[in-house]
């Protein structure tokens, strides 16, 4: 989990410079995806070893819900989206399923229901789920009021709870993504993180994982714009951060929906934090195909890579076939 650093992380923020101490299992703790430190560091990768199980839940049947918070997006439909983030986010998750997705499959090696401290599930416990069809469960434009220009963490959590009530969902298999409109800058965005995820509780007391997703392209290269060469992929370099950051937060929610009770390393870093902003060599961010559509992504941590030594990978069909 990264906090107040350049770019990285999950319940966590993609941020800049350091890890925050891990919270006790079940405790609420922001996990930020830190901002791109450019040449300052390649990644936090393997210095803290493999991810270890903290005793909490993982996501066994993932479903993602988007709420577009605020009438800045539009009144009855999304009309103010200059970078086309809404369409790209929906396309990304609409393609992230089944055998045509060998990217998020690396996270299915992690599980729940095994001994705390486990680093290799080896078929034990209940694994992270990989959806057979699109995990995108629904979208909602909440235009009932204007989003504050600098919304607080508690306000973002409250909007996630409101969205969960709208969709009629709760529990650790749900990820509510609170999409903030263009020009809204919560504290730390663009200076210390790109996005973060956490969990809260609904009115009934059920757990609710959620993500604070600012308007990523507002941060430009600090949050992934033009980070990966696009070649003939058809990917728009200026929009790369939308899926780099979105994929980072989704993967970390899968493996650590209630930070830091799931899978984190000894420094508190989650699966995306350990592989953020790698520009060359093993685990470099790249353009991948999900069911025939191309997207920019960062790599994710695989404990069973290289015979159990661990490493960052972008493709995974088995422990013996990953890179």
C-alpha positions as CSV (number, residue, x, y, z in Angstrom):
1,X,0.0,0.0,0.0
2,X,1.4,3.3,-1.0
3,X,0.6,6.7,0.4
4,X,1.7,10.2,-0.3
5,X,4.3,9.3,-2.9
6,X,4.6,9.8,-6.7
7,X,2.4,7.0,-8.4
8,X,1.5,3.5,-7.2
9,X,-0.9,1.4,-5.2
10,X,-4.4,0.0,-4.3
11,X,-6.8,0.6,-1.2
12,X,-4.0,2.2,-1.9
13,X,-3.1,5.1,-4.0
14,X,-0.9,5.2,-7.0
15,X,1.5,7.7,-5.3
16,X,5.1,8.9,-5.0
17,X,7.6,8.0,-2.4
18,X,7.0,5.5,0.2
19,X,4.9,2.8,1.8
20,X,2.6,3.5,4.6
21,X,2.7,1.0,7.5
22,X,0.2,-1.8,7.1
23,X,-2.9,-1.7,9.3
24,X,-4.1,-4.6,11.3
25,X,-6.3,-7.1,9.5
26,X,-9.7,-5.7,8.9
27,X,-8.7,-2.1,9.6
28,X,-9.7,0.6,7.2
29,X,-6.7,2.0,5.5
30,X,-6.3,3.8,2.3
31,X,-4.2,2.0,-0.3
32,X,-3.0,4.6,-2.8
33,X,-1.7,4.2,-6.4
34,X,1.3,6.6,-6.3
35,X,2.1,8.9,-9.1
36,X,4.8,8.2,-11.7
37,X,8.1,9.2,-10.2
38,X,9.6,9.2,-13.8
39,X,13.2,8.3,-13.5
40,X,13.4,8.4,-9.8
41,X,12.5,4.7,-9.3
42,X,11.6,1.9,-11.6
43,X,9.3,0.2,-9.1
44,X,9.1,-0.8,-5.5
45,X,9.1,-4.4,-6.8
46,X,10.9,-7.2,-5.1
47,X,12.7,-5.5,-2.2
48,X,10.1,-6.6,0.3
49,X,9.7,-10.2,-1.0
50,X,6.5,-12.0,-1.9
51,X,2.9,-11.1,-0.9
52,X,1.7,-12.9,2.2
53,X,-1.8,-13.7,3.4
54,X,-3.1,-11.5,6.2
55,X,-6.1,-13.6,7.2
56,X,-8.9,-11.6,5.6
57,X,-11.1,-12.0,2.5
58,X,-10.3,-11.8,-1.2
59,X,-12.7,-11.2,-4.0
60,X,-14.1,-14.6,-5.2
61,X,-16.7,-13.4,-7.6
62,X,-15.8,-9.9,-8.8
63,X,-18.3,-7.3,-10.0
64,X,-17.5,-3.7,-10.7
65,X,-20.0,-0.8,-10.4
66,X,-19.3,2.8,-11.5
67,X,-20.9,5.8,-10.1
68,X,-20.3,9.1,-11.9
69,X,-20.6,11.5,-9.0
70,X,-21.8,15.0,-9.5
71,X,-23.8,17.1,-12.0
72,X,-20.5,18.3,-13.5
73,X,-20.7,15.0,-15.5
74,X,-24.1,16.1,-16.9
75,X,-27.7,16.2,-15.8
76,X,-29.4,13.1,-17.3
77,X,-26.4,11.5,-19.1
78,X,-22.7,12.0,-19.2
79,X,-21.9,14.9,-21.5
80,X,-18.8,16.4,-19.9
81,X,-16.1,13.9,-20.4
82,X,-13.4,15.5,-22.5
83,X,-11.0,12.5,-22.5
84,X,-13.7,9.9,-23.0
85,X,-12.8,8.2,-19.7
86,X,-16.3,6.7,-19.2
87,X,-16.3,4.8,-22.4
88,X,-12.7,3.6,-22.0
89,X,-13.3,2.4,-18.5
90,X,-16.5,0.5,-19.5
91,X,-14.7,-1.0,-22.5
92,X,-11.8,-2.2,-20.3
93,X,-14.0,-4.1,-17.9
94,X,-16.3,-5.3,-20.6
95,X,-13.3,-7.2,-22.0
96,X,-11.7,-8.4,-18.8
97,X,-13.0,-11.9,-18.5
98,X,-12.7,-15.6,-19.5
99,X,-9.9,-17.1,-21.6
100,X,-9.5,-13.9,-23.6
101,X,-8.1,-12.2,-20.4
102,X,-4.7,-13.6,-19.4
103,X,-3.8,-10.5,-17.5
104,X,-5.8,-10.5,-14.3
105,X,-5.5,-14.3,-14.2
106,X,-2.2,-13.9,-12.4
107,X,-4.2,-12.9,-9.3
108,X,-6.1,-16.2,-9.1
109,X,-3.1,-17.8,-7.4
110,X,-4.1,-15.9,-4.2
111,X,-6.7,-17.2,-1.9
112,X,-8.5,-16.9,1.4
113,X,-9.1,-19.5,4.1
114,X,-5.4,-20.5,4.6
115,X,-3.0,-19.9,7.4
116,X,-2.0,-16.3,8.0
117,X,1.5,-15.8,6.5
118,X,0.9,-18.2,3.6
119,X,2.7,-17.2,0.4
120,X,1.7,-20.0,-1.9
121,X,-1.9,-21.3,-1.9
122,X,-1.1,-24.3,-4.1
123,X,-4.8,-25.1,-4.6
124,X,-5.8,-24.7,-0.9
125,X,-8.4,-22.3,0.3
126,X,-10.8,-20.3,-1.9
127,X,-9.1,-18.5,-4.8
128,X,-9.5,-15.0,-6.2
129,X,-12.2,-15.3,-8.8
130,X,-11.8,-14.8,-12.6
131,X,-15.1,-13.9,-14.2
132,X,-16.5,-15.9,-17.1
133,X,-18.2,-12.9,-18.5
134,X,-17.8,-9.1,-18.1
135,X,-17.4,-8.1,-14.4
136,X,-19.0,-4.7,-15.2
137,X,-22.2,-4.9,-13.1
138,X,-23.6,-1.4,-13.7
139,X,-23.1,2.3,-14.1
140,X,-25.0,5.2,-12.5
141,X,-24.9,9.0,-13.0
142,X,-25.6,10.6,-9.7
143,X,-26.4,14.1,-10.8
144,X,-28.4,15.0,-7.7
145,X,-25.8,17.6,-6.6
146,X,-22.5,19.1,-7.5
147,X,-19.3,17.2,-6.4
148,X,-17.2,19.4,-4.1
149,X,-14.1,20.7,-5.7
150,X,-12.0,19.0,-3.0
151,X,-14.1,16.1,-1.7
152,X,-13.0,14.5,1.6
153,X,-12.3,10.9,2.1
154,X,-15.5,10.6,4.2
155,X,-17.6,12.2,1.4
156,X,-16.2,9.8,-1.2
157,X,-17.0,6.8,1.1
158,X,-20.5,8.2,1.6
159,X,-21.0,8.4,-2.1
160,X,-19.8,4.8,-2.5
161,X,-22.4,3.7,0.1
162,X,-25.1,5.7,-1.7
163,X,-24.2,4.0,-5.0
164,X,-24.3,0.6,-3.4
165,X,-27.8,1.3,-2.2
166,X,-28.7,2.4,-5.7
167,X,-27.4,-0.8,-7.2
168,X,-28.7,-3.0,-4.3
169,X,-25.3,-4.5,-3.6
170,X,-22.7,-5.0,-0.8
171,X,-20.0,-7.3,0.3
172,X,-16.4,-8.1,-0.6
173,X,-17.3,-9.3,-4.1
174,X,-18.4,-5.8,-5.0
175,X,-16.1,-2.9,-6.1
176,X,-17.8,0.5,-6.2
177,X,-15.7,2.9,-8.3
178,X,-16.5,6.5,-7.5
179,X,-15.6,8.4,-10.7
180,X,-14.9,12.1,-10.0
181,X,-15.6,14.6,-12.7
182,X,-13.0,16.6,-14.7
183,X,-11.5,19.4,-12.6
184,X,-12.3,18.0,-9.2
185,X,-9.1,17.5,-7.2
186,X,-9.4,15.6,-3.9
187,X,-6.5,16.2,-1.5
188,X,-3.3,14.5,-2.8
189,X,-4.5,13.9,-6.3
190,X,-1.8,14.9,-8.9
191,X,0.7,15.6,-6.1
192,X,1.0,12.3,-4.2
193,X,-1.4,9.7,-5.8
194,X,-3.5,8.8,-8.8
195,X,-6.2,6.8,-7.1
196,X,-6.8,4.7,-4.0
197,X,-9.0,2.0,-2.7
198,X,-10.4,1.3,0.7
199,X,-13.5,-0.2,2.3
200,X,-16.4,1.1,4.3
201,X,-19.7,-0.3,5.6
202,X,-23.2,0.0,4.3
203,X,-26.2,1.1,6.5
204,X,-26.8,-2.6,7.2
205,X,-23.2,-3.1,8.4
206,X,-22.0,-5.0,5.3
207,X,-18.5,-4.5,4.1
208,X,-18.1,-2.4,0.9
209,X,-14.9,-2.1,-1.0
210,X,-14.7,1.1,-3.0
211,X,-12.2,3.1,-5.1
212,X,-11.6,6.8,-5.3
213,X,-11.0,7.4,-9.1
214,X,-10.2,11.1,-9.9
215,X,-10.3,12.2,-13.5
216,X,-7.0,10.5,-14.4
217,X,-6.1,12.5,-17.5
218,X,-6.2,15.7,-15.4
219,X,-2.8,14.5,-14.0
220,X,-1.2,14.0,-17.4
221,X,2.1,12.1,-17.4
222,X,2.1,12.0,-13.6
223,X,-0.6,9.3,-13.8
224,X,0.3,7.4,-16.9
225,X,-0.3,9.5,-20.0
226,X,2.0,8.4,-22.8
227,X,3.8,5.9,-20.4
228,X,3.8,3.1,-22.9
229,X,4.6,3.2,-26.6
230,X,1.4,2.6,-28.6
231,X,2.8,1.5,-32.0
232,X,-0.1,0.3,-34.2
233,X,-2.3,-0.8,-31.2
234,X,-4.8,1.9,-31.7
235,X,-4.4,3.0,-28.0
236,X,-4.4,6.7,-27.4
237,X,-1.3,7.5,-25.4
238,X,-2.9,10.4,-23.6
239,X,-5.5,8.0,-22.2
240,X,-3.2,5.2,-21.1
241,X,-3.4,6.2,-17.4
242,X,-7.1,5.4,-17.4
243,X,-6.6,1.7,-17.8
244,X,-3.1,1.5,-16.1
245,X,-4.6,3.0,-12.9
246,X,-8.0,1.3,-13.3
247,X,-6.3,-2.1,-13.7
248,X,-4.0,-1.4,-10.7
249,X,-6.9,-0.6,-8.4
250,X,-9.0,-3.6,-9.6
251,X,-6.2,-6.1,-9.0
252,X,-5.5,-4.7,-5.6
253,X,-9.2,-4.9,-4.7
254,X,-9.3,-8.5,-5.9
255,X,-6.5,-9.5,-3.5
256,X,-6.9,-7.0,-0.7
257,X,-10.5,-5.7,-0.6
258,X,-10.1,-4.5,3.1
259,X,-6.6,-3.2,3.2
260,X,-4.3,-4.6,4.5
261,X,-6.0,-7.8,5.6
262,X,-5.6,-9.7,2.3
263,X,-2.3,-10.1,0.4
264,X,0.5,-7.6,1.0
265,X,4.2,-7.8,1.4
266,X,6.3,-7.1,4.5
267,X,6.3,-3.3,3.7
268,X,2.5,-3.2,3.2
269,X,2.7,-3.0,-0.6
270,X,-0.1,-4.7,-2.6
271,X,0.1,-6.5,-5.9
272,X,0.0,-3.4,-8.1
273,X,2.2,-1.3,-5.9
274,X,5.1,-3.7,-6.3
275,X,5.0,-3.4,-10.1
276,X,4.0,0.3,-10.7
277,X,5.7,2.4,-13.3
278,X,8.2,-0.1,-14.6
279,X,9.3,1.2,-18.0
280,X,11.7,-1.6,-19.2
281,X,12.7,-5.1,-18.6
282,X,10.7,-7.8,-16.7
283,X,7.3,-6.5,-15.8
284,X,7.4,-3.4,-18.0
285,X,4.0,-1.8,-18.6
286,X,2.7,-2.5,-22.0
287,X,-0.2,-2.7,-24.4
288,X,-2.1,-6.0,-24.0
289,X,-5.1,-7.6,-25.7
290,X,-8.2,-8.4,-23.7
291,X,-10.7,-10.4,-25.8
292,X,-9.4,-8.7,-28.9
293,X,-9.3,-5.1,-27.6
294,X,-6.1,-3.3,-26.8
295,X,-5.4,-1.5,-23.5
296,X,-2.4,-0.1,-21.6
297,X,-1.6,-1.8,-18.3
298,X,1.1,-2.1,-15.7
299,X,2.2,-5.5,-14.6
300,X,1.0,-7.3,-11.4
301,X,2.9,-9.3,-8.8
302,X,3.0,-13.0,-9.1
303,X,4.3,-15.0,-6.1
304,X,4.9,-18.2,-8.1
305,X,6.9,-16.5,-10.9
306,X,10.4,-17.8,-11.3
307,X,9.9,-20.9,-9.2
308,X,8.4,-19.0,-6.3
309,X,10.9,-16.2,-6.2
310,X,8.2,-13.8,-7.4
311,X,8.1,-11.1,-10.0
312,X,6.0,-8.8,-12.1
313,X,4.0,-10.3,-15.0
314,X,1.5,-9.2,-17.6
315,X,0.4,-12.6,-18.9
316,X,-0.5,-15.7,-16.9
317,X,-2.1,-19.0,-17.9
318,X,-0.4,-21.1,-15.3
319,X,2.5,-21.1,-12.8
320,X,4.7,-22.5,-15.5
321,X,3.5,-20.2,-18.3
322,X,3.7,-16.6,-17.3
323,X,5.7,-13.6,-18.3
